[in-house]
Amino acid sequence: MAQIPILSGRDVVTVFAKVGWQIVRQRGSHMIMVKSGHMATLSVPEHREVSRGTLRSLIRCSGLTVEEFVALVDE
């Protein structure tokens, strides 16, 4: 099982953008992302470090596996 990396909120948004997620709005320190065909929305905190538990939850909601997400980070 791949280790979840420590990333900033902007880095997380960049990775999700690679698979079709788009920022639709931002309120305060949270960026809301949507993807056509998905019911879920992702609320990514714009912090210097997104905690591993929060990131794991975002990955799960996006429909990706941790391994797929880590592979996208390494691209």
N, C-alpha and C positions, 0 to 999 in steps of 0.2 A: 504494500500500500504506500502510495506516495505521500511525502511530508507536505503539508500545506505551507506555502511560503508566507513570509511577512511582507505585505505590500501596502502601498499607500492607496487611498481611495481613488485617486486619478489613475494609478496603474491598474487597479481592478476594473475600472470603467474601460480602459484601453483593451484589456483582454476580452471582456464581454462584447465590445464593439467588433472584434474580429469574427464573432459568430452571429452577428446580426442584431444585437441589442443596441438601442439608441436612447440617448438622454432626451426626455420630453420636457422635463421641468426640473427646477431646483428650488428648494425652499430651505433657507438656512444652510446647514451643513450636510444636507442629504440630497443626493442626485437620484431622481426617479428614472428608471430605464424600462422600456417596453420592447417587445418583439412581436412582430406580426405572427399570428397563429398560436400565441401563448396567452393563457388567461392570467398568468402571474405577472406581477411587476416586481422589479428589484429596487430596493431602496438602499443605495450605496452611500455610506457615510464618507464625507470628504475629510478624513483624518490622515495624519502622517502615517499611522499604522492601523490597519483594520485588524481586529482581533481574529484569531484563528477560528473561533466558534462562529462568529458572525460571517466570516468568509465561507466556512463550510455550509452554513445555512443558505447563503446566496448561491453557491454552486449547486446545491440540491434543488433549489427553486428554479434555477435556470435550465435544468434538465441535463446538465453535464455531470460527468464523474470527476472525482478529484484528479485522476490520472490525465483525463482529457484537458482539464483546466491547467494543470502543471505543464503539459506539453505546449499549450498555447502561450504560456508565460515564457517558455524557453525559445519560442520562435523569434 
